[in-house]
Amino acid sequence: MRFQGKRAVVTGGASGIGRATALRLVEEGADVLIGDVDIAGGQELAETSNGRIRFQKTDVTQAADIEALMAAADAAGGLDILFNNAGAAGARDKIDEISPDDWDRTMSLLLRSVAMGIRYAAPLMAKRGGGAIVNTSSVSALGSGYAPTAYSTAKAGVLHLTKVAAADLAKHNIRVNAVVPGFITTNIFTSALGLEGAVRDHVNGVIAQTAAHAQPVQRAGRPEDIAAAVAYLASDDASFVTGTHILVDGGMLIGTRASWDDSVPGLFSSLEAAAS
């Protein structure tokens, strides 16, 4: 029960990684307030939590909504943990095609929201003597080809924001870290394509099968895998950890596919073959 007596806020908590993390924090003793634009999903989770999870409609592209969410947590007893997780795929256009407005909307959703989450949570944590903030980044922050350009750029910004915020807030005993998911089976991919119902479920199944072969760990990543890493970073077990990130990607970024898949020729083996 690492979070007994602790109060947490999770944005994007109605589904996927946010939902799994809210449940993990509750399992370990926390009381959780989730913010999301998904009213039905948020209310359903709250209603089945025996009072341990509360829901507040929150659009993280609106700073006033973020401020109100943090204030609600504070009014209910204080704020100890913040998981800045809300997001979506954003604009899918390449850099030579994207419109300024689509770029700005993606940055607002994925990067500005994290900055404002920290902005409005930090003073509330400081008056309680400290706290822990965890931000969701992505493997796309560490290389090209994993996600659309605007999304990848925003997630790279989240990683750097994590570092500088950790430095800014150390004097308040507030730790700031990030989790970097790999190929995790959530609805983020199908939502970006506008898929619903049976078609969405079918495509999610295909994604899960594909993900099992996308990295050395031969299974799809699950929201619970990320929740476990977030729980560590938010806990006192990580009391000496700040300004960094945990990569939870099944080994996807170990190296090129040839580094772990013998069926794919690598550069060195190709040169050997050419020389023989």
LINKA-V677289 format. One record per run of one state. SS is the DSSP state (A for helix, B for strand, O for the rest). FROM is the first residue (numbers start at 0). TO is the last residue. If there is no record, write none. Layout:
# LINKA-V677289
ss,from,to
SS,FROM,TO
SS,FROM,TO
This chain:
# LINKA-V677289
ss,from,to
O,0,5
B,6,10
O,11,14
A,15,26
O,27,29
B,30,35
O,36,37
A,38,46
O,47,51
B,52,56
O,57,61
A,62,74
O,75,79
B,80,83
O,84,98
A,99,125
O,126,129
B,130,135
O,136,137
A,138,141
O,142,147
A,148,171
O,172,172
B,173,180
O,181,182
B,183,183
O,184,186
A,187,191
O,192,195
A,196,210
O,211,219
B,220,220
O,221,221
A,222,233
O,234,234
A,235,237
O,238,243
B,244,247
O,248,255
A,256,258
O,259,265
A,266,274
O,275,275
